Amino acid sequence: MCFQILGFDVLIDHKFKPYLLEVNASPSFGTDSALDYKIKKNVLGDAFRLLNFSYSKRVKAIRELQEKT
């Protein structure tokens, strides 16, 4: 399975019209504030939920790989 998280920079004007400024293929997940941390944490959590990925599935996959070797 392969996926990519893209970073979209959007400017919103006084009429709430969005303007796409750029798309980042490798967005930073470093945080500068509590709000920045909360937003990025939720982005990653949502990505894992969309992939139907959980800790228990990760452990199971690792066990299966270890059994093959």
N, C-alpha and C positions, 0 to 999 in steps of 0.2 A: 504494500500500500504506500502510496506517495501523495503528499499534499503540500501546499504552500500557503502561508499566510501573507497576504499583501497589505501594505500600509497605504491608505488613501489620505492625502492631504486635501481638505475641502475648506473653502472660504464661504461663509454665509453672510449675505448682505443684509441691510436693514429691512428688506421685504422678505427675508428668509429664503431668498433664492440661492441655491448652492452653486458654487463654481469649483470644478475639479482643478486643483493646482498641479498635482503630480501623483504618481503611483510608485511606491517603493517596493522593489522585489525582495529586499532584505531589511524590513523595518527593525528598529532598535526596540528591544524589550527591557532596556534599562529604565529606571524610574527616577524622577526628580521630586515627586511630591506624593502625598497620600492619595490624591485623586488620580494621578498618573498610574500609580500601582494598582488601584482598584479597577480602572478601565482595562489595563493590560492583562490583569489576572482574569477578568471576565472574558476577554477576547480568547485567551488560551483555553479557558474552561469550556466556552461555547464550541471551539474547534474540536476539542476532544469529545464533547457530547455529539456533535454532528458525525464524527467518525465512529460513534458507538464504542468508544474506547474507555476502559475502566481499569483500575488497579488490579482487580481480580483476573481480568482477561490478560493483562500484561504478565502477571505471575504464571498463568497457565501457558502462555506462549513461550516464556523463557524455559519452563520445565520441558515442554515438547521439544524445543531446540536442543536442550541438554541431553535428552534421551536419544536423539538422532546421532549425536557425536560420541 
